[in-house]
Amino acid sequence: MKLEFISFDKDKNKTSFITDYEIINDQIIFEDKSNINTKIYLKIKDSKIDIRRIGNTKMKMTLDLAKKTEGYYKNDMSLEFEFLCLCHDLLIENNKIKARYDMIIDDEVINTTDLMIIMY
């Protein structure tokens, strides 16, 4: 099964790739082709999504519409920080996820991301 990952940051920089995915224990698991030796784990719970990156890049965040949630990021070059995530738009369909969210550090929005994941 294939998955297409597309995201745009606030400066309209695009990250996109197509990869294989699998579903294990209600999690969608796929290689993060934008980060070497890293996998992404998505878990949809009710109307929110938990996202984890595991490997050279470690990240944890939850997309929960109109709520601020805590997140964490660490990469293999020792960049490490905690952040808040505020999700403005969230659409979860059978084969598609669309979201728009802010990453907030010290009460300042440092990035806004538009994310789309399509499974086919």
N, C-alpha and C positions, 0 to 999 in steps of 0.2 A: 504494500500500500504506500502511496506517495503523499507527501505533505509539502505545501508551499508556504514559506514564511516570508512576510514582507513587513518592514517597519520603516517609518520616516521619523526623524527627530525634528526639533523645532527649526533647524536650519535647512530642512528638506533633504538631509543626507539619507540615502536609501540603503538599507540592508535587506538583501533578498537571497533566498536559496530554495532549492527543491531537494528533498531528501526522503528516504524511507522512514516509516514510523511503525511502531508496534503499540499495542495496548496490553498492559499488564497490571492487574489489580486496580482497575479503573483509572489508570494513568496512561496518558499519551506520552510516549518516550521517543525522542529522536535526536540525532546528532546536530549539534549547534555548529553549522559550517562557518559561522562568523567568529568562532573561538576554537582554537586548536584543542583537541583532546577534551572536549566538553559535551555533555549531553543535557538536553532540556527535558524536564518532567512537568507535565501539565496535569492538574487534577481539577475537574469541574465538580463543585459542590453547590447544589442548589443554584443560586444565581451569582456565584463568585468563582474565581479561578485562582488556584494556587500555582505559582510558577517557581520552579527550582532549576538552577544550573548546577551541575556537579562535574568536576574535573579540574582542569587548569583554572577555570573561572568558576567561582562559587557565588551563587546569588539566591536569594529567597525574597519573594514578594507575593502579595495577594491583590488581585483586582476585584474590588467590591464596590459597586456603583455608588457614587456620592459619599463614600466613606474614606477616611484616611486610615491607611494600614501601615504597619512597620515593615521595613525591608532591610536587606543586608547585601553587600557586594564585596567580593575579594577576588583579586586575580593573582596569577603566578609572578607578577612583578611587584608585589607587596602593596598594591593600591587596595585600600580597605576602608569602607565607610558604611554607616547606617543612614537610612533615609526614610522618609515618609512617601507613600504613594497615594495620590488622590485620583480615582477613576471617574472620568466625566461621562464617557459613553461605553457601554458594554452590550454586545449582542452575541448570544450563544445560540447557534443553530446546530442541526445534526452534523454538518460537515464544515462549518465555518465559525470562526471566532473573530470578532472585530472589537477593538478597544481603543480608547484615547485616554491617556493618563499623564499626570504630572509627577515628576520626581522632585521631592522637596528636601532640602538640607538647610538647617538653621533658619527655618521659616521663609526660605527663598526658593522659588521654582527654578531649578537649574536645567530642566529639560522637560519638554512635552513630547510624547511619543504617540504616533498612530500605528497600531499593530493590526495585522490581519494574518490569520492562519487558515488555510483551506486544505482539507483532506479529501483525497480522491483515489 
